[in-house]
Amino acid sequence: MVANAKANQLFRLTSGFVHTQILSACVQLGLFEALDGKALTTVQMATRCNMAPDAMRRLLDQAKRLDLVISAGPDLWMLSDAGTVLATDRGLREMIKHHNMLYRDLTDAAAFWRGDLRDTELRRYWAYVRGSNPAEIDNELVAPYSALMRESQAMLADCILAAHDFGQYRSVLDVGGGEGAFLGALGERHPQLRLALFDLPAVTDLALRHLRERGILERCTLSPGDFTSDPLPGDHDCVTLVRILCDHDDDRVIKILTNLHRHLSPGTRLVVAEAMAGDSEGANLAAIYFGTYFAAMGSGRCRSSVEISALLARCGFRNAKAVTTGNPLLATIVIAQR
Ligand SMILES: C[S@@+](CC[C@H](N)C(=O)[O-])C[C@H]1O[C@@H](n2cnc3c(N)ncnc32)[C@H](O)[C@@H]1O
């Protein structure tokens, strides 16, 4: 029994790349949207996904084995719970699609882990980690990653907002806030909050449009700049860093936090939210995934809450404490005070 379980576990590890490619194919072919809210036959699915019925059946059989779809009758298919999540969460599907870049970066795994690959696709995608002046990065370079961040924010924002009560603040500044998707969710949950966003100039241009479309632009102040060196508005009683510190190596994190410390008023609450390494299964899975992802980016790492608290203390922030969320795969929170 134990030997069998261990053999299965080792086989799962060995064949994980196959599972990923089945999932990728289902996402790319639009299988989850096709089955959203209904049952379809193989032939109907084949028409929707633009492929031959035999090939469609082969893929659906594999998706069933991975519990992405279920049989609803002879030759009739429906979504499983996991499939339903994939059908409803566009951000998750966009994340899976963009993994094609990571997959290509990992093709020569030994060279990757030796650190021989400098010019990876992910390093090109995340334009601000390449070292030139980030404030000069132009619109077409920030648009793809900003759209991905906007789309993938929904689940993360729910997880953060459920774990920390932002209703206690008068105003929140989201530093590196992207197009404002987190602020949008925050503003909808707490209509009394004043909102502010700081990001690179090319990104605040995009945020203007997004926040206008969400109908909250008049509650928001937008500040363009470089968070490692430019002044930030210091008059907010809470400042958030969502998926920011993990992108950067320690020396750059210290620059970001030192700059924040310089400009924020004493007593300001700083909320750091991102996937963190830890002992829970979710935190361990997050560390394996993000540890690889940031290695491909050539910048940043998945830190534990203890490491983040130490960096905060080193930059003058006090009383750091970790708060677990309902989904450590997505985020753990560290809260500290200026
Ligand atoms: C991983 S994204 C996270 C975006 C958003 N917080 C979220 O979770 O969806 C990192 C953000 O930091 C911004 N950023 C990177 N370097 C920056 C810098 N030097 N100054 C200001 N913003 C920067 C990027 O433009 C991007 O919007």
The ligand as a MOL file (V3000), in Angstrom:
LIG
                    3D

  0  0  0     0  0            999 V3000
M  V30 BEGIN CTAB
M  V30 COUNTS 27 29 0 0 0
M  V30 BEGIN ATOM
M  V30 1 C 3.3840 42.0000 -10.5040 0
M  V30 2 S 2.6580 43.5330 -10.8850 0 CHG=1
M  V30 3 C 1.4230 43.6580 -9.6150 0
M  V30 4 C 0.3200 44.6120 -9.9530 0
M  V30 5 C -0.8000 44.6690 -8.9160 0
M  V30 6 N -0.3290 45.0820 -7.6130 0
M  V30 7 C -1.5000 43.3380 -8.8410 0
M  V30 8 O -1.2690 42.5820 -7.9030 0
M  V30 9 O -2.2840 43.0470 -9.7640 0 CHG=-1
M  V30 10 C 3.8780 44.7010 -10.3420 0
M  V30 11 C 3.5030 46.1530 -10.5440 0
M  V30 12 O 4.5750 46.9720 -10.0770 0
M  V30 13 C 4.7570 48.0160 -10.9940 0
M  V30 14 N 6.1570 48.4970 -10.9210 0
M  V30 15 C 7.2830 47.8060 -11.2340 0
M  V30 16 N 8.3730 48.5660 -11.0310 0
M  V30 17 C 7.9290 49.7690 -10.5940 0
M  V30 18 C 8.5880 50.9570 -10.1930 0
M  V30 19 N 9.9160 51.0590 -10.2040 0
M  V30 20 N 7.8160 51.9900 -9.7660 0
M  V30 21 C 6.4650 51.8940 -9.7340 0
M  V30 22 N 5.7780 50.7740 -10.0830 0
M  V30 23 C 6.5160 49.7270 -10.5110 0
M  V30 24 C 4.4570 47.4020 -12.3360 0
M  V30 25 O 4.2000 48.3540 -13.3380 0
M  V30 26 C 3.2730 46.5150 -12.0030 0
M  V30 27 O 2.0620 47.1930 -12.1500 0
M  V30 END ATOM
M  V30 BEGIN BOND
M  V30 1 1 1 2
M  V30 2 1 2 3
M  V30 3 1 2 10
M  V30 4 1 3 4
M  V30 5 1 4 5
M  V30 6 1 5 6
M  V30 7 1 5 7
M  V30 8 2 7 8
M  V30 9 1 7 9
M  V30 10 1 10 11
M  V30 11 1 11 12
M  V30 12 1 11 26
M  V30 13 1 12 13
M  V30 14 1 13 14
M  V30 15 1 13 24
M  V30 16 1 14 15
M  V30 17 1 14 23
M  V30 18 2 15 16
M  V30 19 1 16 17
M  V30 20 1 17 18
M  V30 21 2 17 23
M  V30 22 1 18 19
M  V30 23 2 18 20
M  V30 24 1 20 21
M  V30 25 2 21 22
M  V30 26 1 22 23
M  V30 27 1 24 25
M  V30 28 1 24 26
M  V30 29 1 26 27
M  V30 END BOND
M  V30 END CTAB
M  END
